[in-house]
């Protein structure tokens, strides 16, 4: 069995430790990279990198590919060097992905999330599913180094607490990462799912610009922003909560406590309510999207109207932060042009010319995995070598 990676035990006061961490980070971010490329990207001395690589090889953590000489050989983590978990807790589903340190997915599961009564019940459900997927994959918990947790609610800057208890009420007031860290015995970081959707696009869907907005449209609506190559969270962690932009101050009550939020008219539950009289109480968003693709006029109209409504709010966001790329994700991204065409038409009308002139616009290439892959990227940020 190969030696595994873990977290550093304290502050990195040693220059050697700092250099080692930079090499490991470069291998995690890029993989299949030469020593010369590592030295160039990190700014480390050409003599330092080979020594660190030699140590990692001696520990069985790094493997060499084919090549002619040490500086021309591609390096990557050994498949058994360790694993990380990505966990997405949705309003109605739970997704768990396990990946090695080269970002290769080794296990994946998406199950329904039951509507439980307490955080403890929810917590036990999530930890049981994590244990089950690892057991089925033949991975020991001792080989897992860190986990990232995506949640459909704003999170404080410390990544400890949900800051809007109305959106995820069972988890309100709980130091969530601490509970999972104690139970799993590994560092766990928590982040808003739209932010991790943006991080997922940024780290898994290269090439992308350093300024992008990821818009999640599902049971809730939110935007994740990457500005200057980093997640932008705002002063308190609530940046991008566009789902709670007021559309109609006298409109329907929103779960956040306000009236007429974007979510009350453009999120999946609002679309389902609008279609109940025509398609019955059991209709799903997949039914509506499928019927629209097959030419159903009412379904095509509801999706186009939703795109127009979303476009107005997104235009205001674009005029404020001016990203180069907008990615549409979540369940409604499956509608493709049926929703995106009307969204783009609205943006072309309301976004400033300087904002939209070079704007790129596309659905997520990662599909429903976007948030959980962002959680994998978050977990990988915690990995270091002892």
C-alpha positions as CSV (number, residue, x, y, z in Angstrom):
1,X,0.0,0.0,0.0
2,X,1.4,3.4,-0.9
3,X,1.9,6.1,1.8
4,X,-0.9,8.6,1.8
5,X,-1.2,12.4,2.0
6,X,-2.6,14.2,4.9
7,X,-2.8,17.7,6.3
8,X,0.1,19.6,7.7
9,X,0.0,19.6,11.5
10,X,0.6,23.3,12.1
11,X,1.6,26.6,10.6
12,X,4.1,26.2,7.8
13,X,7.1,28.1,9.2
14,X,9.7,26.1,7.3
15,X,10.6,27.3,3.8
16,X,11.0,23.6,2.9
17,X,7.5,22.9,3.9
18,X,6.2,25.9,2.0
19,X,8.1,24.8,-1.1
20,X,6.8,21.3,-0.8
21,X,3.2,22.5,-0.5
22,X,3.6,24.6,-3.6
23,X,4.8,21.6,-5.6
24,X,2.0,19.5,-4.3
25,X,-0.5,22.2,-5.2
26,X,0.9,22.4,-8.7
27,X,0.5,18.6,-9.1
28,X,-3.0,18.7,-7.8
29,X,-4.0,21.6,-10.1
30,X,-2.4,20.5,-13.3
31,X,-1.2,16.9,-13.0
32,X,0.8,15.2,-15.7
33,X,3.3,18.0,-15.5
34,X,7.1,18.1,-15.8
35,X,9.6,19.3,-13.2
36,X,10.6,22.2,-15.4
37,X,7.0,23.3,-15.7
38,X,6.5,23.1,-11.9
39,X,9.6,25.2,-11.4
40,X,8.4,27.7,-13.9
41,X,4.9,28.0,-12.5
42,X,5.9,28.1,-8.8
43,X,9.0,30.3,-9.2
44,X,11.0,27.7,-7.2
45,X,14.7,27.1,-8.0
46,X,15.3,24.5,-10.6
47,X,17.4,22.5,-8.0
48,X,14.6,22.6,-5.4
49,X,11.9,20.9,-7.4
50,X,13.8,17.6,-8.2
51,X,14.6,17.1,-4.6
52,X,11.0,17.5,-3.5
53,X,9.9,15.2,-6.3
54,X,12.4,12.6,-5.2
55,X,11.0,12.7,-1.7
56,X,7.5,12.3,-3.0
57,X,8.6,9.4,-5.2
58,X,10.4,7.7,-2.3
59,X,7.1,7.9,-0.3
60,X,5.3,6.3,-3.3
61,X,3.1,9.3,-3.7
62,X,4.2,10.5,-7.2
63,X,4.6,8.4,-10.3
64,X,6.5,9.1,-13.6
65,X,5.1,8.7,-17.0
66,X,7.0,8.0,-20.2
67,X,9.6,10.5,-21.2
68,X,13.3,11.2,-22.0
69,X,15.1,12.3,-18.8
70,X,13.8,13.7,-15.5
71,X,12.9,17.2,-16.8
72,X,11.0,15.8,-19.8
73,X,9.1,13.2,-17.8
74,X,5.5,13.9,-16.9
75,X,4.7,13.5,-13.2
76,X,1.4,12.8,-11.5
77,X,0.1,11.5,-8.2
78,X,0.1,7.7,-7.7
79,X,-3.6,6.5,-7.8
80,X,-3.3,5.3,-4.2
81,X,-1.8,8.5,-2.8
82,X,-5.1,9.4,-1.3
83,X,-8.7,10.5,-2.0
84,X,-11.0,13.4,-1.4
85,X,-14.8,13.6,-1.2
86,X,-17.2,16.0,-2.8
87,X,-20.7,16.0,-1.2
88,X,-23.7,18.1,-2.4
89,X,-26.7,18.4,-0.2
90,X,-29.6,19.5,-2.4
91,X,-33.1,20.3,-1.4
92,X,-34.3,16.9,-2.6
93,X,-31.1,15.0,-3.4
94,X,-27.7,14.0,-2.1
95,X,-24.7,13.6,-4.4
96,X,-21.4,12.1,-3.3
97,X,-18.2,11.8,-5.4
98,X,-14.9,10.4,-4.5
99,X,-11.8,11.3,-6.5
100,X,-8.1,10.7,-6.4
101,X,-5.6,13.5,-6.2
102,X,-5.3,13.7,-9.9
103,X,-9.1,14.5,-10.1
104,X,-10.0,11.0,-11.4
105,X,-13.5,10.1,-10.3
106,X,-13.4,6.7,-8.6
107,X,-16.9,6.5,-7.1
108,X,-20.1,8.5,-7.6
109,X,-23.7,8.3,-6.2
110,X,-26.8,10.5,-6.4
111,X,-29.8,9.5,-4.2
112,X,-33.0,11.2,-3.1
113,X,-32.7,13.2,0.2
114,X,-35.6,12.4,2.5
115,X,-37.4,15.2,4.2
116,X,-36.2,14.6,7.8
117,X,-37.2,16.4,11.0
118,X,-33.9,17.3,12.6
119,X,-30.3,18.1,11.7
120,X,-29.1,15.0,13.5
121,X,-31.3,12.8,11.3
122,X,-30.0,14.5,8.2
123,X,-26.5,14.3,9.5
124,X,-26.8,10.5,10.1
125,X,-28.3,10.1,6.6
126,X,-25.4,11.9,4.9
127,X,-22.6,10.1,6.9
128,X,-24.3,6.7,6.3
129,X,-24.3,7.3,2.6
130,X,-20.7,8.4,2.6
131,X,-19.7,5.2,4.5
132,X,-21.7,3.1,2.1
133,X,-20.2,4.5,-1.1
134,X,-16.7,4.1,0.3
135,X,-17.4,0.5,1.3
136,X,-18.8,-0.4,-2.1
137,X,-15.7,1.2,-3.7
138,X,-13.2,-0.6,-1.5
139,X,-11.8,2.7,-0.2
140,X,-10.9,2.9,3.5
141,X,-11.8,6.1,5.4
142,X,-8.2,6.3,6.4
143,X,-7.3,6.9,2.8
144,X,-9.6,9.9,2.5
145,X,-7.9,13.2,3.2
146,X,-10.5,15.9,3.1
147,X,-14.1,16.6,1.9
148,X,-15.9,19.6,0.4
149,X,-19.6,20.1,1.2
150,X,-21.9,22.1,-1.1
151,X,-25.2,23.4,0.4
152,X,-28.1,25.4,-1.2
153,X,-27.8,28.3,1.2
154,X,-25.5,31.2,1.9
155,X,-22.5,30.4,4.1
156,X,-20.5,32.7,6.4
157,X,-17.0,33.7,5.4
158,X,-15.5,31.3,8.0
159,X,-17.4,28.5,6.2
160,X,-19.0,27.3,9.5
161,X,-22.6,28.4,9.5
162,X,-25.6,28.8,7.2
163,X,-26.5,32.4,7.3
164,X,-30.1,32.1,6.1
165,X,-31.9,29.6,8.3
166,X,-35.1,30.0,6.3
167,X,-33.5,28.3,3.3
168,X,-32.0,25.3,5.0
169,X,-33.8,25.4,8.4
170,X,-32.5,22.0,9.8
171,X,-28.9,23.2,9.5
172,X,-29.4,26.7,11.0
173,X,-27.1,27.5,14.0
174,X,-25.0,24.3,13.5
175,X,-21.2,24.4,13.0
176,X,-21.6,22.0,10.1
177,X,-18.0,21.4,9.2
178,X,-17.1,20.7,12.8
179,X,-19.8,18.1,13.1
180,X,-18.7,16.3,9.9
181,X,-15.0,16.7,10.8
182,X,-15.6,15.0,14.2
183,X,-17.6,12.2,12.6
184,X,-15.4,11.5,9.6
185,X,-12.0,12.3,11.1
186,X,-10.9,14.5,8.2
187,X,-11.1,18.2,7.4
188,X,-14.4,19.3,5.9
189,X,-15.0,22.6,4.2
190,X,-18.5,23.9,3.5
191,X,-19.5,26.4,0.7
192,X,-22.6,27.6,-1.0
193,X,-23.5,25.3,-4.0
194,X,-23.6,28.1,-6.6
195,X,-20.1,29.3,-5.5
196,X,-18.9,25.7,-5.9
197,X,-20.7,25.5,-9.3
198,X,-18.5,28.5,-10.3
199,X,-15.4,26.8,-8.9
200,X,-16.3,23.6,-10.6
201,X,-16.5,25.3,-14.0
202,X,-13.3,27.2,-13.3
203,X,-11.3,24.2,-12.3
204,X,-12.8,21.4,-14.4
205,X,-14.0,23.0,-17.6
206,X,-10.8,24.7,-18.9
207,X,-10.2,27.0,-20.6
208,X,-12.3,29.6,-18.9
209,X,-11.7,33.3,-18.2
210,X,-10.7,34.5,-14.7
211,X,-14.0,36.4,-14.5
212,X,-17.2,34.3,-14.7
213,X,-20.6,34.0,-13.3
214,X,-22.3,30.6,-12.8
215,X,-26.1,30.8,-12.4
216,X,-27.8,27.8,-10.8
217,X,-31.5,27.5,-11.7
218,X,-33.2,24.6,-9.8
219,X,-35.3,24.4,-6.7
220,X,-33.5,27.6,-5.8
221,X,-31.7,30.3,-7.9
222,X,-28.3,31.6,-7.1
223,X,-25.1,32.9,-8.7
224,X,-21.5,32.0,-8.0
225,X,-18.9,34.5,-9.0
226,X,-15.3,34.0,-9.9
227,X,-13.6,37.4,-10.1
228,X,-9.9,37.7,-10.7
229,X,-9.6,33.9,-10.5
230,X,-11.1,33.6,-7.0
231,X,-14.5,33.0,-5.6
232,X,-16.1,36.3,-4.7
233,X,-18.2,35.9,-1.5
234,X,-18.9,39.5,-0.6
235,X,-18.5,41.1,2.8
236,X,-20.4,38.4,4.7
237,X,-20.6,35.4,2.3
238,X,-23.9,36.2,0.7
239,X,-22.8,37.6,-2.7
240,X,-24.7,36.2,-5.6
241,X,-28.1,35.5,-3.9
242,X,-29.9,36.7,-7.0
243,X,-32.8,34.3,-6.3
244,X,-33.9,36.7,-3.7
245,X,-33.9,39.8,-5.9
246,X,-37.4,41.4,-5.7
247,X,-39.4,41.0,-8.9
248,X,-42.8,42.0,-7.5
249,X,-43.0,43.7,-4.0
250,X,-46.6,42.5,-3.8
251,X,-45.9,39.0,-5.1
252,X,-46.0,35.6,-3.5
253,X,-44.3,35.0,-0.2
254,X,-40.8,33.6,-0.5
255,X,-39.1,31.1,1.9
256,X,-36.6,33.8,2.7
257,X,-39.5,35.9,4.3
258,X,-39.8,38.5,1.6
259,X,-42.4,38.9,-1.2
260,X,-42.0,38.5,-4.9
261,X,-38.5,37.2,-5.1
262,X,-37.1,35.8,-8.4
263,X,-37.4,32.3,-6.9
264,X,-41.2,32.7,-6.5
265,X,-41.7,33.0,-10.3
266,X,-38.7,31.4,-12.0
267,X,-37.4,28.5,-9.9
268,X,-38.5,24.9,-10.5
269,X,-41.3,24.8,-7.9
270,X,-42.9,27.9,-9.4
271,X,-42.8,26.3,-12.9
272,X,-44.3,23.1,-11.6
273,X,-47.2,25.1,-9.9
274,X,-47.9,26.9,-13.1
275,X,-48.2,23.7,-15.0
276,X,-50.2,21.7,-12.5
277,X,-53.6,22.7,-14.1
278,X,-52.4,21.4,-17.5
279,X,-50.2,18.4,-16.6
280,X,-51.3,17.3,-13.1
281,X,-49.9,17.4,-9.6
282,X,-47.3,14.7,-10.3
283,X,-45.6,16.5,-13.2
284,X,-41.8,16.9,-12.9
285,X,-39.5,19.4,-14.4
286,X,-38.0,16.7,-16.6
287,X,-41.5,16.0,-18.0
288,X,-42.0,19.7,-18.8
289,X,-38.6,20.0,-20.5
290,X,-39.2,16.7,-22.5
291,X,-42.6,17.8,-23.6
292,X,-41.2,21.2,-24.7
293,X,-38.5,19.5,-26.8
294,X,-41.3,17.5,-28.3
295,X,-43.2,20.6,-29.3
296,X,-45.7,21.1,-26.5
297,X,-46.6,24.8,-26.9
298,X,-47.5,25.4,-23.2
299,X,-44.3,23.9,-22.0
300,X,-42.2,25.8,-24.5
301,X,-44.0,29.0,-23.4
302,X,-43.4,28.5,-19.7
303,X,-39.7,27.9,-20.3
304,X,-39.3,30.9,-22.6
305,X,-41.1,33.1,-20.0
306,X,-38.8,31.8,-17.3
307,X,-35.8,32.7,-19.4
308,X,-37.1,36.2,-20.0
309,X,-37.7,36.7,-16.2
310,X,-34.3,35.4,-15.4
311,X,-32.7,37.5,-18.1
312,X,-33.7,40.8,-16.4
313,X,-32.1,39.9,-13.1
314,X,-29.0,38.5,-14.7
315,X,-28.7,41.7,-16.8
316,X,-28.6,43.7,-13.6
317,X,-25.9,41.4,-12.2
318,X,-23.9,41.7,-15.4
319,X,-24.1,45.5,-15.3
320,X,-22.7,45.4,-11.8
321,X,-19.8,42.8,-12.0
322,X,-19.1,42.6,-15.7
323,X,-17.9,38.9,-16.1
324,X,-16.6,37.6,-19.3
325,X,-18.5,34.3,-19.2
326,X,-22.0,33.3,-17.9
327,X,-22.6,29.6,-17.4
328,X,-26.2,28.4,-16.8
329,X,-26.4,25.3,-14.6
330,X,-28.9,23.4,-12.5
331,X,-31.9,21.4,-13.5
332,X,-33.2,24.1,-16.0
333,X,-30.0,24.0,-17.9
334,X,-31.3,20.8,-19.4
335,X,-33.8,22.9,-21.4
336,X,-30.9,24.3,-23.4
337,X,-32.0,26.8,-26.1
338,X,-35.7,26.6,-24.9
339,X,-34.7,28.7,-22.0
340,X,-31.3,30.2,-22.9
341,X,-32.5,31.8,-26.2
342,X,-35.1,34.0,-24.4
343,X,-32.6,34.6,-21.6
344,X,-30.0,35.9,-24.0
345,X,-32.6,38.0,-25.9
346,X,-33.5,39.8,-22.6
347,X,-29.8,40.3,-21.7
348,X,-29.2,41.8,-25.2
349,X,-31.9,44.3,-24.4
350,X,-31.0,45.3,-20.8
351,X,-27.3,44.7,-20.3
352,X,-25.1,47.6,-21.3
353,X,-23.3,47.3,-24.6
354,X,-19.9,47.4,-23.0
355,X,-20.9,44.5,-20.8
356,X,-22.5,42.3,-23.4
357,X,-20.1,43.1,-26.3
358,X,-17.5,40.4,-25.5
359,X,-19.8,38.3,-23.2
360,X,-19.7,34.5,-23.7
361,X,-22.7,32.5,-22.7
362,X,-23.3,28.8,-22.4
363,X,-24.9,26.0,-20.4
364,X,-22.7,24.1,-18.0
365,X,-20.6,21.4,-19.7
366,X,-20.5,19.5,-16.4
367,X,-24.2,19.0,-16.1
368,X,-25.6,18.1,-12.7
369,X,-22.1,17.3,-11.4
370,X,-21.0,20.9,-11.4
371,X,-21.5,21.6,-7.7
372,X,-20.1,18.4,-6.4
373,X,-17.0,18.7,-8.7
374,X,-16.6,22.2,-7.2
375,X,-16.7,20.5,-3.8
376,X,-13.9,18.1,-4.9
377,X,-11.8,21.2,-5.9
378,X,-12.5,22.7,-2.5
379,X,-11.4,19.6,-0.7
380,X,-8.2,19.4,-2.8
381,X,-7.3,22.8,-1.5
382,X,-6.9,21.2,1.9
383,X,-4.5,18.5,0.9
384,X,-0.8,18.8,1.9
385,X,2.1,16.4,2.4
386,X,3.6,15.4,5.7
